Amino acid sequence: MSRRWKAERRRDPYRRMARRRGYRSRAAFKLKEMDKRFGLFKGARVVLDLGAAPGGWLQVASEAVGKRGLVIGVDLKPIRPLGLENVRTVVGDVDEEATMEEVKRLLPGPVDVLLSDLSPQISGAWDLDQFRQIELARAALRFAERFLSPDGWVVLKLFQGVDFQDFLRELRERLGFVKVFKPKASRKGSSEVYIVGRYLRRGKEAGDES
Ligand SMILES: C[S@@+](CC[C@H](N)C(=O)[O-])C[C@H]1O[C@@H](n2cnc3c(N)ncnc32)[C@H](O)[C@@H]1O
């Protein structure tokens, strides 16, 4: 880690705020902003959080759905127990059917909010990282196809880059409502944005002529 990067991290107000308020990640504030803007958790009982480690979004979703709700987090990495009664976690790869089956076993009913903050290990090869990011968003959409309630919300992390517009066009065909949102808590200079969508149309994937 370079000295400049370390100094930036120290100055980062969201990082400090996360530590002060007991959130596991500064990303917690991105989700809070999206909730404030779109009302994601209004009336929500069941939340599925893909790419959930270390658990900042799980903490925010847990507060939002309360004792009668349930939040399921999935990640390749084990999530250190959060001590929250309404949170369950699954260690698994979103590309694998076994992970989907494990999620299905835990779900009490349709998912009201599907969150994906999934992101690949950054290789530095920009095209490759962006391609992988879109593949992860597609994996999240497969979970949405299977488990999301008809008026459920979907939040997908993406990087703006070469394939972004094509994928966004595809999302506009598959979702009845789509907004591109850049939280203030996203790092300056990062190409990260979130797609906030609703009313997933089920059935054929966009571009499928068969
Ligand atoms: C930016 S972090 C998520 C941060 C989280 N939202 C929070 O608030 O703490 C992205 C996560 O995606 C996970 N991830 C990447 N590829 C995955 C895959 N194929 N299956 C499951 N998780 C994956 C990584 O392990 C990483 O923990």
The ligand as a MOL file (V3000), in Angstrom:
LIG
                    3D

  0  0  0     0  0            999 V3000
M  V30 BEGIN CTAB
M  V30 COUNTS 27 29 0 0 0
M  V30 BEGIN ATOM
M  V30 1 C -16.9390 -4.6990 -1.9950 0
M  V30 2 S -17.0190 -6.2090 -1.1360 0 CHG=1
M  V30 3 C -18.6030 -6.1160 -0.3780 0
M  V30 4 C -18.6890 -5.1750 0.7850 0
M  V30 5 C -19.9980 -5.2930 1.5620 0
M  V30 6 N -21.1140 -4.7690 0.7880 0
M  V30 7 C -19.9660 -4.5910 2.8930 0
M  V30 8 O -20.6960 -3.6180 3.0610 0
M  V30 9 O -19.2410 -5.0200 3.7830 0 CHG=-1
M  V30 10 C -17.2630 -7.3630 -2.4450 0
M  V30 11 C -17.3580 -8.8170 -2.0190 0
M  V30 12 O -17.7190 -9.6180 -3.1500 0
M  V30 13 C -17.2370 -10.9290 -2.8770 0
M  V30 14 N -17.2490 -11.7680 -4.0860 0
M  V30 15 C -16.5520 -11.5980 -5.2430 0
M  V30 16 N -16.8020 -12.5850 -6.1240 0
M  V30 17 C -17.6960 -13.4230 -5.5190 0
M  V30 18 C -18.3500 -14.6240 -5.9270 0
M  V30 19 N -18.1220 -15.1670 -7.1300 0
M  V30 20 N -19.2280 -15.2010 -5.0610 0
M  V30 21 C -19.4450 -14.6550 -3.8250 0
M  V30 22 N -18.8530 -13.5120 -3.3910 0
M  V30 23 C -17.9940 -12.8980 -4.2050 0
M  V30 24 C -15.8180 -10.6770 -2.3540 0
M  V30 25 O -15.3480 -11.7890 -1.6330 0
M  V30 26 C -16.0380 -9.4020 -1.5090 0
M  V30 27 O -16.1570 -9.7280 -0.1440 0
M  V30 END ATOM
M  V30 BEGIN BOND
M  V30 1 1 1 2
M  V30 2 1 2 3
M  V30 3 1 2 10
M  V30 4 1 3 4
M  V30 5 1 4 5
M  V30 6 1 5 6
M  V30 7 1 5 7
M  V30 8 2 7 8
M  V30 9 1 7 9
M  V30 10 1 10 11
M  V30 11 1 11 12
M  V30 12 1 11 26
M  V30 13 1 12 13
M  V30 14 1 13 14
M  V30 15 1 13 24
M  V30 16 1 14 15
M  V30 17 1 14 23
M  V30 18 2 15 16
M  V30 19 1 16 17
M  V30 20 1 17 18
M  V30 21 2 17 23
M  V30 22 1 18 19
M  V30 23 2 18 20
M  V30 24 1 20 21
M  V30 25 2 21 22
M  V30 26 1 22 23
M  V30 27 1 24 25
M  V30 28 1 24 26
M  V30 29 1 26 27
M  V30 END BOND
M  V30 END CTAB
M  END
